[in-house]
Amino acid sequence: MSLDDIQKVGVVGSGLMGHGIALAFAMGGYPTTMCDLDDARLEAAMRNAAATARLFVDEGLITATQAEDALALISTTTDLAELAANSDFITEAIVERSQDKRELFNKLDELCPPHTIIVSNTSSLVLSDFGSDVKRQDRIGVTHYFSPPAIVPGVEIARGPGTSDDTYETLAALMASIRHVPIRIQKELPGYLLNRLQAALSTEAYKLWAEGVASAEDIDLGVRSTFGFRMPQEGPFRHYDLAGVWRWPQDVRMGMLSRHLPGLSEDAAARMTERYEAGTPWFGDEVSGAEAIEERDRAYLRRLKAQYRDADPKA
């Protein structure tokens, strides 16, 4: 199944994540049906979707007409069979409970046409936890959005043991088609990639606060005004390149790496040691030269002006 075969989308669960996922697809031009347990939940979901769409209009990302058109593409139902019969692609966004997801995936497997792809928005479970009984193993997967899902562009895409390459590539293409950014996860792992990175930061922040190193206010301020400020331009690997760490003397590089090795498995430590010893950039010379650094710094200055600098004091 390819991207062109997806004409209608379904979202099961209309809460915090579900209504935003539905809006993302609708703004991408897909007729989208939301399903939930009762009409009251669905009415609230439509109000929430409309409120988010208004924010897009207020900030100039879409026009009022485009917002109206997107909302008109969203329909609602309490009938799971109706949603299943009319969807080429379904996202599950219900409670983060393995048994509930298992029951839903099994039911959708029975109700959906053979071609339909079924994915989960799970943030902590792996597909094998609840998708192992599904017959269409080649057409299930994970698309993990981040709240608020209509706004945050990144979406982790992950496969289960039986997910086909065609399905995996279709997931990536579909996310791109609704102007989201597919982040490819290569193996099943609880929490996947980005929640684990967030958890590592949070754990250290909690520890430093509890030990009296800094206040919660200063910890948050520090994150937002330093590496958080930089992160729209660079993650940890690109930062390594742009900072020129790969050009540092080997003993200095290895001293830097030594701080991270205790937290790595033996195999991971060996791979990282080999990489640091080689002294090569992660992304190649094209993203670590003077031109790339100037581009980064200009972006930094635009953000500095927008977020931290008041009007010219001499004006």
Rosetta blueprint (number, residue, H / E / L):
1 M L
2 S L
3 L H
4 D H
5 D H
6 I L
7 Q L
8 K L
9 V E
10 G E
11 V E
12 V E
13 G L
14 S L
15 G L
16 L L
17 M L
18 G H
19 H H
20 G H
21 I H
22 A H
23 L H
24 A H
25 F H
26 A H
27 M H
28 G L
29 G L
30 Y L
31 P L
32 T E
33 T E
34 M E
35 C E
36 D L
37 L L
38 D L
39 D H
40 A H
41 R H
42 L H
43 E H
44 A H
45 A H
46 M H
47 R H
48 N H
49 A H
50 A H
51 A H
52 T H
53 A H
54 R H
55 L H
56 F H
57 V H
58 D H
59 E L
60 G L
61 L L
62 I L
63 T L
64 A H
65 T H
66 Q H
67 A H
68 E H
69 D H
70 A H
71 L H
72 A H
73 L L
74 I E
75 S E
76 T E
77 T E
78 T L
79 D L
80 L H
81 A H
82 E H
83 L H
84 A H
85 A H
86 N L
87 S L
88 D L
89 F E
90 I E
91 T E
92 E E
93 A L
94 I L
95 V L
96 E L
97 R L
98 S H
99 Q H
100 D H
101 K H
102 R H
103 E H
104 L H
105 F H
106 N H
107 K H
108 L H
109 D H
110 E H
111 L H
112 C L
113 P L
114 P L
115 H L
116 T L
117 I E
118 I E
119 V E
120 S E
121 N L
122 T L
123 S L
124 S L
125 L L
126 V L
127 L H
128 S H
129 D H
130 F H
131 G L
132 S L
133 D L
134 V L
135 K L
136 R L
137 Q H
138 D H
139 R H
140 I E
141 G E
142 V E
143 T E
144 H E
145 Y L
146 F L
147 S L
148 P L
149 P L
150 A L
151 I L
152 V L
153 P L
154 G E
155 V E
156 E E
157 I E
158 A E
159 R E
160 G L
161 P L
162 G L
163 T L
164 S L
165 D H
166 D H
167 T H
168 Y H
169 E H
170 T H
171 L H
172 A H
173 A H
174 L H
175 M H
176 A H
177 S H
178 I L
179 R L
180 H L
181 V E
182 P E
183 I E
184 R E
185 I L
186 Q L
187 K L
188 E L
189 L L
190 P L
191 G L
192 Y L
193 L L
194 L H
195 N H
196 R H
197 L H
198 Q H
199 A H
200 A H
201 L H
202 S H
203 T H
204 E H
205 A H
206 Y H
207 K H
208 L H
209 W H
210 A H
211 E L
212 G L
213 V L
214 A L
215 S L
216 A H
217 E H
218 D H
219 I H
220 D H
221 L H
222 G H
223 V H
224 R H
225 S H
226 T L
227 F H
228 G H
229 F H
230 R H
231 M L
232 P L
233 Q L
234 E L
235 G L
236 P H
237 F H
238 R H
239 H H
240 Y H
241 D H
242 L H
243 A L
244 G L
245 V H
246 W H
247 R H
248 W L
249 P L
250 Q H
251 D H
252 V H
253 R H
254 M H
255 G H
256 M H
257 L H
258 S H
259 R L
260 H L
261 L H
262 P H
263 G H
264 L L
265 S L
266 E H
267 D H
268 A H
269 A H
270 A H
271 R H
272 M H
273 T H
274 E H
275 R H
276 Y H
277 E H
278 A H
279 G L
280 T L
281 P L
282 W L
283 F L
284 G L
285 D H
286 E H
287 V H
288 S L
289 G L
290 A H
291 E H
292 A H
293 I H
294 E H
295 E H
296 R H
297 D H
298 R H
299 A H
300 Y H
301 L H
302 R H
303 R H
304 L H
305 K H
306 A H
307 Q H
308 Y L
309 R L
310 D L
311 A L
312 D L
313 P L
314 K L
315 A L
